[in-house]
């Protein structure tokens, strides 16, 4: 079974790790959101890609939920002595990825080639593909003005109320090499329980990716990020309310629309009518590796039932 997973953020990385335990590496491809990517102190930062690389290589800081384990913070301490803004933390070990990625991008290498090299160096067998090598920027229209994603998410801690979300550059972006081929050759497409609006929508905003998902014969199934009528973490529920949506699995299914064939819903969610898609229920909370494997098995079972 060849599996492609659309992912971003911590929740997505958890599911990819679960899938990696049960799907051979040669048959698993992760297509990762790059709408969060930005420049900070001149460095190219790819938060969702790095979170996935750290998770799959066993280097993730599970205590913080982001960054590298065993991190030190001398760089940030030195920045503060110079009066530099410190709202986005860059650990000393984390800097290795950012500095090397920035240097290689400046030398003309595409992001996809750089990430493939990083994954190989850390013995990550599955394919980790950025959604595009082109620049796409997630921006939010809020009551505090137009905000770049990291300003909204990190600096302002998701406090401003959002009225619209846009993905600048997505309309002309091309999928990274291998992305469309992976989708068209897959037995199953899985949408991780990432934030639908901030982590998955940027991927779907790349026209050729959306077209491939509409054309593929493989079932497209998603894991709902809603548990018991609330989001596990992050601003998903807050955004849904601000955008006029109910905080429910049915609203998630409606958001993905005709692209979706099946939805894995948490067993704690109240019974509701979810039209147009096949529905399965399971415990979708992922505290440890066994949980991640359980959710991976459940979503693949749903996909296989639709094949």
C-alpha positions as CSV (number, residue, x, y, z in Angstrom):
1,X,0.0,0.0,0.0
2,X,1.5,3.3,-1.2
3,X,0.5,6.1,1.2
4,X,0.8,9.9,0.8
5,X,0.1,12.1,3.8
6,X,-0.5,15.8,3.7
7,X,0.9,17.3,6.9
8,X,2.0,20.3,9.0
9,X,2.6,21.0,12.6
10,X,3.0,18.8,15.6
11,X,-0.2,16.8,15.2
12,X,0.7,16.0,11.6
13,X,4.2,14.9,12.6
14,X,2.7,12.5,15.2
15,X,0.6,10.8,12.6
16,X,3.4,10.5,10.1
17,X,5.6,8.8,12.8
18,X,2.8,6.4,13.4
19,X,2.4,5.6,9.7
20,X,6.2,5.1,9.5
21,X,5.9,2.2,11.9
22,X,3.5,0.3,9.7
23,X,4.1,1.4,6.1
24,X,7.5,0.5,4.5
25,X,9.6,3.6,4.1
26,X,9.7,3.2,0.3
27,X,5.9,3.3,0.2
28,X,5.4,6.4,2.4
29,X,5.6,10.1,1.3
30,X,4.9,13.1,3.4
31,X,4.0,16.3,1.6
32,X,4.7,19.2,4.0
33,X,3.2,22.6,4.4
34,X,5.7,25.5,3.7
35,X,3.2,28.4,4.1
36,X,4.7,28.9,7.5
37,X,8.3,29.3,6.1
38,X,9.8,32.7,6.7
39,X,13.0,34.6,7.1
40,X,14.3,35.5,10.6
41,X,17.6,37.3,11.2
42,X,18.3,36.5,7.5
43,X,17.9,32.8,8.0
44,X,15.4,30.6,6.1
45,X,13.1,28.9,8.7
46,X,10.9,26.0,7.7
47,X,9.0,25.2,11.0
48,X,6.7,22.4,9.7
49,X,9.4,20.6,7.8
50,X,11.9,20.8,10.7
51,X,9.3,19.5,13.2
52,X,8.7,16.5,11.0
53,X,12.5,15.9,10.5
54,X,13.1,16.1,14.3
55,X,10.1,13.8,15.0
56,X,11.1,11.1,12.5
57,X,14.8,11.1,13.5
58,X,14.1,10.9,17.2
59,X,15.5,14.4,17.8
60,X,12.3,16.3,18.8
61,X,11.9,18.1,22.0
62,X,8.8,16.3,23.3
63,X,8.7,18.4,26.5
64,X,8.3,21.7,24.6
65,X,6.5,20.2,21.6
66,X,8.8,21.9,19.1
67,X,12.5,22.2,18.4
68,X,15.3,19.8,19.2
69,X,15.8,17.7,22.4
70,X,18.7,18.6,24.6
71,X,18.8,22.1,23.2
72,X,20.8,25.0,24.5
73,X,20.0,28.7,24.2
74,X,23.3,30.6,24.1
75,X,22.5,32.3,20.8
76,X,19.2,33.7,22.1
77,X,20.9,34.9,25.3
78,X,23.5,36.7,23.2
79,X,20.8,38.3,21.0
80,X,19.0,39.7,24.1
81,X,22.2,41.4,25.2
82,X,22.1,43.3,21.9
83,X,18.5,44.3,22.2
84,X,17.3,42.0,19.4
85,X,13.7,40.8,19.3
86,X,13.4,37.4,21.0
87,X,9.8,36.4,20.3
88,X,10.9,33.5,18.0
89,X,13.3,31.1,19.8
90,X,16.1,29.6,17.8
91,X,18.1,27.0,19.8
92,X,21.8,26.5,19.2
93,X,21.3,23.0,17.7
94,X,18.3,24.2,15.7
95,X,20.5,26.8,14.1
96,X,22.4,24.2,12.2
97,X,19.4,23.4,10.0
98,X,18.6,27.1,9.4
99,X,22.2,28.2,8.6
100,X,22.9,25.3,6.3
101,X,19.5,25.6,4.5
102,X,20.0,29.3,4.1
103,X,23.5,28.9,2.6
104,X,22.4,26.2,0.2
105,X,19.3,28.2,-0.9
106,X,21.6,31.2,-1.5
107,X,23.8,28.9,-3.7
108,X,20.7,28.1,-5.9
109,X,19.7,24.7,-4.5
110,X,15.9,24.0,-4.3
111,X,14.4,23.4,-0.9
112,X,13.2,19.9,-1.9
113,X,16.8,18.8,-2.6
114,X,18.1,20.3,0.6
115,X,15.4,18.6,2.7
116,X,16.0,15.2,1.0
117,X,19.6,15.5,1.9
118,X,18.8,16.4,5.5
119,X,16.5,13.4,5.7
120,X,19.1,11.0,4.3
121,X,21.8,12.3,6.7
122,X,19.5,11.4,9.6
123,X,18.5,8.0,8.2
124,X,14.9,9.0,7.5
125,X,13.8,6.5,4.9
126,X,10.4,7.8,3.8
127,X,10.2,10.7,1.3
128,X,9.8,14.1,2.9
129,X,8.7,16.6,0.2
130,X,7.9,20.3,0.7
131,X,4.7,21.2,-1.1
132,X,6.6,23.5,-3.3
133,X,10.1,25.0,-3.9
134,X,8.4,28.3,-4.6
135,X,7.7,31.0,-2.0
136,X,4.2,30.8,-0.5
137,X,3.3,32.9,2.6
138,X,0.3,32.3,4.8
139,X,-1.1,35.7,5.9
140,X,-4.2,36.4,8.1
141,X,-6.6,39.3,7.9
142,X,-7.3,40.2,11.5
143,X,-8.6,42.9,13.8
144,X,-4.9,43.8,14.3
145,X,-4.3,44.2,10.6
146,X,-2.8,41.9,8.0
147,X,-0.4,39.5,9.8
148,X,2.3,37.2,8.5
149,X,1.7,33.7,10.0
150,X,4.5,33.7,12.5
151,X,3.6,37.1,13.8
152,X,0.1,35.8,14.4
153,X,1.0,32.4,15.7
154,X,4.1,33.0,17.7
155,X,4.5,36.7,18.4
156,X,0.8,37.4,19.1
157,X,0.0,33.9,20.3
158,X,-3.1,33.7,18.0
159,X,-4.9,36.4,20.0
160,X,-6.1,38.6,17.1
161,X,-9.5,37.7,15.6
162,X,-9.3,36.4,12.1
163,X,-11.7,37.3,9.3
164,X,-9.8,35.7,6.3
165,X,-6.7,33.7,5.5
166,X,-4.7,34.0,2.3
167,X,-1.8,32.2,0.8
168,X,0.3,34.7,-1.2
169,X,2.1,33.1,-4.1
170,X,0.2,29.8,-4.0
171,X,-1.7,30.6,-7.2
172,X,1.5,30.6,-9.2
173,X,3.5,28.0,-7.2
174,X,4.4,24.7,-8.8
175,X,4.5,21.5,-6.7
176,X,7.9,20.3,-5.7
177,X,9.4,17.5,-7.7
178,X,7.8,14.2,-6.9
179,X,4.7,15.6,-5.3
180,X,2.2,15.1,-8.1
181,X,3.7,11.7,-9.0
182,X,3.4,10.6,-5.4
183,X,-0.3,11.6,-5.3
184,X,-1.1,10.0,-8.6
185,X,0.7,6.8,-7.7
186,X,-0.7,6.4,-4.2
187,X,-3.0,3.7,-2.9
188,X,-4.3,6.1,-0.2
189,X,-4.1,9.8,0.5
190,X,-4.2,10.8,4.2
191,X,-4.8,14.3,5.5
192,X,-3.3,14.5,8.9
193,X,-5.1,16.0,11.9
194,X,-3.2,19.3,11.3
195,X,-5.0,22.6,11.4
196,X,-7.1,22.5,8.2
197,X,-6.9,26.3,7.7
198,X,-3.3,27.0,8.5
199,X,-1.5,23.7,7.8
200,X,-3.5,21.9,5.1
201,X,-5.1,24.7,3.1
202,X,-1.7,26.1,2.0
203,X,-1.0,22.7,0.4
204,X,-4.4,22.6,-1.3
205,X,-3.9,26.2,-2.5
206,X,-1.2,25.1,-4.9
207,X,-3.4,24.5,-8.1
208,X,-1.6,21.5,-9.5
209,X,-1.7,19.7,-6.1
210,X,-5.4,20.3,-5.7
211,X,-6.0,19.1,-9.3
212,X,-4.0,15.9,-8.6
213,X,-6.0,15.2,-5.5
214,X,-9.2,15.7,-7.5
215,X,-8.0,13.4,-10.2
216,X,-6.4,10.6,-8.3
217,X,-8.2,7.3,-8.0
218,X,-6.9,6.7,-4.5
219,X,-9.3,7.4,-1.6
220,X,-8.6,10.7,0.2
221,X,-9.2,10.3,3.9
222,X,-8.6,12.7,6.8
223,X,-8.2,12.5,10.5
224,X,-10.4,15.1,12.2
225,X,-8.5,17.5,14.4
226,X,-11.6,17.9,16.6
227,X,-11.9,15.8,19.8
228,X,-15.0,16.0,21.9
229,X,-16.1,19.2,20.3
230,X,-12.8,21.0,20.8
231,X,-9.3,21.2,19.2
232,X,-6.6,19.2,20.8
233,X,-4.2,22.2,20.7
234,X,-3.6,25.4,18.7
235,X,-6.1,27.8,17.2
236,X,-8.2,25.5,15.1
237,X,-11.4,25.9,17.2
238,X,-10.9,29.6,17.6
239,X,-10.4,30.1,13.9
240,X,-13.5,28.0,13.1
241,X,-15.6,30.2,15.4
242,X,-14.2,33.4,13.9
243,X,-14.8,32.1,10.3
244,X,-18.4,31.3,11.1
245,X,-18.1,27.5,11.4
246,X,-19.2,25.2,14.0
247,X,-16.4,23.4,15.9
248,X,-17.3,19.9,14.6
249,X,-16.0,17.0,12.5
250,X,-18.8,17.7,10.0
251,X,-17.6,21.2,9.5
252,X,-14.1,19.9,8.8
253,X,-15.5,17.4,6.3
254,X,-17.5,20.2,4.6
255,X,-14.4,22.4,4.5
256,X,-12.4,19.8,2.5
257,X,-15.5,19.3,0.3
258,X,-15.4,17.1,-2.7
259,X,-11.7,16.2,-2.2
260,X,-12.6,14.0,0.7
261,X,-13.8,10.4,0.6
262,X,-13.6,9.5,4.3
263,X,-13.1,11.0,7.7
264,X,-11.8,9.4,10.9
265,X,-13.7,10.9,13.8
266,X,-12.8,10.8,17.4
267,X,-14.9,8.4,19.5
268,X,-15.6,11.1,22.0
269,X,-17.3,13.4,19.5
270,X,-21.1,13.5,19.7
271,X,-23.0,11.6,17.0
272,X,-23.7,13.9,14.1
273,X,-24.7,13.6,10.4
274,X,-21.6,13.9,8.2
275,X,-22.8,13.8,4.6
276,X,-20.9,12.8,1.5
277,X,-18.1,10.9,3.1
278,X,-17.5,7.5,4.8
279,X,-17.0,7.9,8.5
280,X,-15.1,5.7,11.0
281,X,-14.6,6.3,14.7
282,X,-11.5,5.7,16.9
283,X,-9.6,7.2,19.8
284,X,-7.6,9.8,17.9
285,X,-5.6,11.3,20.8
286,X,-1.9,10.6,20.3
287,X,0.0,10.8,23.5
288,X,2.7,8.2,22.8
289,X,4.0,6.0,20.0
290,X,1.4,3.3,20.5
291,X,-1.3,5.9,20.1
292,X,0.2,7.2,16.9
293,X,0.3,3.6,15.5
294,X,-3.3,3.0,16.6
295,X,-4.5,6.1,14.7
296,X,-2.4,5.3,11.7
297,X,-3.9,1.8,11.5
298,X,-7.4,3.2,11.9
299,X,-7.1,5.8,9.1
300,X,-5.5,3.2,6.7
301,X,-8.3,0.7,7.5
302,X,-10.8,3.4,6.5
303,X,-8.8,4.1,3.3
304,X,-8.6,0.4,2.5
305,X,-12.4,0.0,3.0
306,X,-12.9,2.6,0.2
307,X,-10.3,1.4,-2.2
